[in-house]
Amino acid sequence: MKLNNDGTATNQEHYKKAAMQPIEVMQRLFTKEQFLGFLMGNYIKYEMRKDYKNSQEQDENKARQYAYWYTLAKKDIMIEPLKDSVPNEFHFEGLF
């Protein structure tokens, strides 16, 4: 079965091979503020560069993924990157 390569963790084979994902390690090691900053920074990165790359859809998907994870982390919900894909009805309310 070939997966749709939309750029998110749930569709990347290299993420599925490790026992623990980097995002999970960071969420455990970083302070909440550090982790939210990491997520926010990645959201901003993908939002800002999407119009300048051939992979615009992938960057939009990645930005949505980090925005969704940001909302989970802000609520102190532990992220499970291979399970926490962005729901279709998700609407990001912003960073603050």
trRosetta pair geometry for C-beta under 8 A, 3 or more apart (Angstrom, degrees):
i j d omega theta_ij theta_ji phi_ij phi_ji
3 11 4.6 177 154 -152 126 86
3 13 7.4 169 25 -52 136 85
4 11 5.8 -59 77 -139 64 148
5 11 5.9 178 -113 138 35 120
5 12 7.6 77 -135 -87 79 68
5 58 7.4 -16 133 -102 81 117
6 11 5.4 80 33 44 83 155
6 57 7.1 -82 -142 135 79 98
6 58 6.2 177 -179 -113 42 66
6 61 4.4 -151 159 -156 101 174
7 11 7.4 26 31 70 21 115
7 12 7.6 19 -161 -60 23 114
7 55 7.2 115 -68 165 134 123
7 58 3.5 115 -39 -165 137 90
7 59 7.1 -63 135 -59 176 31
7 61 5.0 134 57 79 107 118
7 62 4.8 -68 130 -52 125 100
7 65 7.8 -146 108 -3 88 141
8 11 5.6 69 65 23 78 98
8 12 7.3 -153 96 -17 35 100
8 61 5.3 -100 -42 150 100 110
8 62 6.5 -171 -81 -89 64 56
8 65 4.6 166 -122 -77 103 143
8 85 6.4 88 136 -128 148 90
8 86 7.3 -122 -117 1 154 102
9 12 5.9 -66 -140 30 34 113
9 15 4.8 -164 -158 -179 80 171
9 21 6.8 40 -156 -144 138 154
9 23 7.2 -67 -80 3 157 142
9 65 6.9 144 3 -170 89 145
9 81 4.1 -50 122 168 160 110
9 82 6.3 -103 131 -78 104 52
10 15 8.0 -66 -64 84 16 141
10 81 7.3 -157 -57 151 67 67
10 82 5.7 120 -107 -149 68 47
10 83 7.7 132 -99 -58 111 12
10 85 4.6 -26 -16 -77 155 113
12 15 4.4 71 86 3 104 110
12 16 7.3 176 95 -15 57 86
13 16 5.6 -60 -154 31 40 113
13 17 7.0 45 154 -32 69 101
14 17 6.1 -45 -155 16 38 116
15 18 7.0 -61 -165 27 38 103
15 21 5.9 21 -162 -114 94 115
15 81 6.6 -102 177 119 133 130
15 82 6.8 173 128 -79 112 94
16 82 6.5 98 -101 -110 77 132
18 21 6.1 127 81 -84 123 49
20 24 5.0 -118 -173 82 90 132
20 25 5.9 102 133 -55 119 90
21 24 4.8 97 59 4 78 103
21 25 7.3 -144 98 -4 42 85
21 81 4.7 -61 64 31 168 140
21 82 7.3 169 -40 -30 138 91
22 25 5.5 -54 -147 36 37 112
22 26 6.2 35 156 -18 70 105
23 26 5.8 -53 -146 38 30 111
23 27 6.4 32 154 -22 63 106
23 69 7.1 -71 -167 -152 138 153
23 79 5.8 -68 139 100 118 135
23 81 5.0 110 54 -61 137 130
24 27 5.8 -52 -146 34 30 111
24 28 6.6 24 155 -14 62 108
24 78 7.9 47 -132 179 84 96
24 79 6.8 -140 -87 83 67 87
24 80 7.6 36 -88 -111 115 44
24 81 6.7 -109 -40 -7 94 107
25 28 6.0 -65 -155 39 30 107
25 29 6.0 8 158 -5 69 117
26 29 6.0 -67 -135 47 29 99
26 30 5.2 12 177 -8 73 119
26 35 6.0 140 140 -114 94 92
26 38 6.1 -88 166 82 144 172
27 30 6.8 -44 -110 42 19 99
27 35 5.5 78 -112 -135 56 145
27 73 6.8 -131 -122 -113 111 114
27 78 6.5 129 135 -142 145 70
27 79 5.8 177 -59 31 158 103
30 34 3.7 -133 -172 93 109 117
30 35 4.1 145 91 -56 130 84
30 38 6.7 -106 -91 -9 175 133
31 34 4.6 95 49 6 78 103
31 35 6.9 -150 87 -5 39 88
32 35 5.8 -60 -147 40 29 109
32 36 6.2 28 157 -17 66 108
32 73 7.3 163 -152 165 80 97
32 76 7.6 -37 -116 -94 129 81
33 36 5.9 -54 -143 38 29 109
33 37 6.3 32 154 -21 62 108
34 37 5.6 -59 -152 37 29 115
34 38 6.5 33 151 -22 64 102
35 38 5.5 -47 -150 31 35 114
35 39 6.5 31 153 -14 65 104
35 73 5.8 -139 125 -169 117 144
36 39 5.7 -54 -148 40 34 110
36 40 6.0 35 153 -20 67 109
36 70 6.5 84 -144 -144 73 84
36 73 5.9 -175 -85 114 75 126
36 74 6.4 79 -112 -81 121 77
37 40 5.6 -53 -140 39 30 113
37 41 6.1 34 158 -22 64 106
38 41 5.8 -56 -149 34 26 112
38 42 6.6 21 156 -13 62 106
39 42 6.0 -58 -151 38 30 107
39 43 6.3 34 152 -21 65 106
39 66 5.3 169 -166 -171 74 90
39 69 5.5 -143 -133 100 128 104
39 70 4.2 165 135 -84 133 85
39 73 6.1 173 -18 30 159 148
40 43 5.6 -53 -148 35 31 114
40 44 6.3 30 154 -17 65 106
40 66 7.9 168 -77 154 15 115
40 70 6.2 94 -69 -116 65 135
40 95 5.4 76 -129 -141 111 123
41 44 5.8 -54 -148 37 30 110
41 45 6.2 35 153 -24 64 106
42 45 5.4 -48 -143 33 34 116
42 46 6.4 25 162 -11 66 105
42 62 7.5 -101 162 155 103 102
42 66 4.4 -157 100 -116 107 154
43 46 6.4 -64 -151 40 25 101
43 47 6.2 23 156 -17 63 113
43 63 5.5 85 -151 -153 61 71
43 66 4.1 -154 -69 106 77 121
43 67 5.1 101 -123 -65 127 72
43 70 6.2 -22 -42 -32 142 141
43 95 7.2 172 85 -87 146 108
44 47 5.8 -60 -144 40 28 111
44 48 6.0 22 162 -17 66 113
45 48 6.2 -66 -148 38 22 105
45 49 6.3 -6 167 1 62 116
46 49 6.4 -68 -135 46 27 95
46 50 6.2 48 165 -53 64 100
46 59 4.6 -178 -165 -170 86 81
46 60 7.5 174 153 -74 108 18
46 62 4.5 -151 -122 95 154 106
46 63 3.8 -158 101 -66 118 84
46 66 6.7 147 21 17 133 133
47 50 6.3 -42 -149 -1 23 116
47 59 7.8 176 -68 152 21 103
47 63 4.7 107 -61 -129 73 142
49 52 5.5 -77 -163 48 60 107
49 53 5.9 41 149 -19 92 117
49 59 6.0 -128 88 -144 87 152
50 53 6.5 -73 -144 36 28 103
50 56 4.9 83 175 -145 84 69
50 59 3.7 -168 -99 99 86 129
50 60 5.5 86 -140 -56 149 71
50 63 6.8 -57 -49 -22 134 135
51 56 6.6 50 -94 -118 33 114
53 56 6.1 163 76 -64 79 59
53 59 6.1 108 53 -25 133 139
55 58 4.0 -26 168 35 106 122
55 59 5.9 110 109 -22 87 91
56 59 5.9 -61 -149 40 31 107
56 60 6.3 33 153 -21 67 106
57 60 5.5 -52 -147 35 33 113
57 61 6.4 34 153 -19 65 105
58 61 5.7 -55 -150 37 31 112
58 62 6.3 30 152 -18 66 106
59 62 5.5 -50 -142 38 35 112
59 63 6.2 40 155 -23 65 102
60 63 5.7 -51 -147 34 30 112
60 64 6.5 30 153 -16 63 105
61 64 5.8 -55 -149 37 31 111
61 65 6.3 36 150 -24 65 105
61 86 7.8 -161 -159 23 70 138
62 65 5.4 -50 -147 32 34 116
62 66 6.5 28 156 -13 66 103
63 66 6.1 -57 -150 40 30 105
63 67 6.2 32 151 -20 65 108
64 67 5.5 -55 -144 38 32 114
64 68 6.2 33 156 -20 66 105
64 86 4.9 18 139 -99 108 170
64 90 7.0 117 -173 95 105 128
64 92 7.2 -142 -129 -35 65 125
65 68 5.9 -55 -150 35 27 110
65 69 6.4 24 154 -14 63 108
65 85 7.6 -49 -114 -142 95 55
65 86 5.8 -111 -90 -38 55 115
66 69 5.6 -52 -142 41 34 111
66 70 6.1 45 153 -28 64 103
67 70 5.5 -49 -150 30 30 117
67 71 6.8 29 152 -17 62 101
67 86 7.9 46 69 -111 90 127
67 90 7.8 140 103 148 107 125
67 92 4.1 -37 169 -101 138 139
68 71 5.9 -53 -154 33 34 108
68 72 6.6 32 149 -16 65 104
68 84 7.0 176 128 154 118 100
68 86 4.5 -157 -40 -104 155 88
68 87 7.7 149 -130 17 135 70
68 90 5.5 -13 -98 -166 109 159
68 92 7.4 -96 -62 -81 56 98
69 72 5.5 -53 -149 37 37 113
69 73 6.0 34 155 -17 70 107
69 79 5.2 28 -142 -111 100 140
69 81 7.8 4 -97 -100 131 78
69 84 6.7 99 -92 120 81 134
70 73 5.9 -56 -142 40 28 108
70 74 6.2 34 156 -26 63 107
70 95 7.1 -53 163 -121 153 69
71 74 5.7 -49 -144 31 30 115
71 75 6.8 19 157 -8 60 108
71 90 8.0 -177 35 -155 152 113
71 92 7.1 -144 -44 -122 125 73
71 93 7.6 98 -99 26 121 96
72 75 6.1 -72 -159 44 30 102
72 77 4.2 -87 -174 72 84 116
72 79 5.6 114 101 -83 139 85
72 84 6.5 -15 -53 -160 166 146
73 76 7.4 37 -173 -83 38 23
73 77 6.9 -96 -73 56 27 69
73 79 6.4 -25 -65 -39 91 112
79 84 5.5 -98 -155 32 73 158
80 83 4.2 4 108 41 117 111
80 84 5.2 128 63 -20 67 101
81 84 6.3 -53 -106 45 23 98
86 90 5.1 -100 -175 31 88 151
87 90 4.7 123 64 -37 79 96
